[in-house]
Amino acid sequence: MTDIVDFLRSRLDEDELFAARGPGGQPIQPADLVWTYEPDTADARDGGSVVARGHRILIDSPMVIAAHVARWDPARALAEVEAKRRLMAEHRDDGDGHCQGCGMNAYEEMCRNIDNCPVLAALASVYAHHPEYDETWRPA
């Protein structure tokens, strides 16, 4: 069985790989990572396009779809991967199997097992659909 740390590392590596590559598997250039939504008509409800560095990459789509795609652009996905990795760096195994990040103040109890860390469990919960997800990690 995979432990929660290895599971998260693998999922974040996958997220990073998919965010940094286009649909054809080609690397996305840094300037193309930020996507915006532009309405195609004066009435934005009619639809629009997703634009990266002046190039329309999703054309004439319903507003809800184009705006959704633009909101979850590669730059945001990569920023989220980095933020999650920073949290994992704080909540790491202290060498004895305990969580280094939990119990660092008077309000928290130290986790005796890194797999029980509530921060790591919360991070892993977004991947609950993955076949390697362990239901014992699910936050209470």
Buried (B, 14 or more C-beta within 10 A) or exposed (E): EEBBBEBBBBBBEEBBEEBBEBEEEEEBEEEBBBBBBEBBEEEBEEBBBBBBEEEBBBEEBEBEBBBEBBEEBBBBBBEBBEEBBEBBEEBBBBEEEBBBBBBEEEEEEEBEEBBBBBBBBEBBEBBEEEEEBBEEBEEE
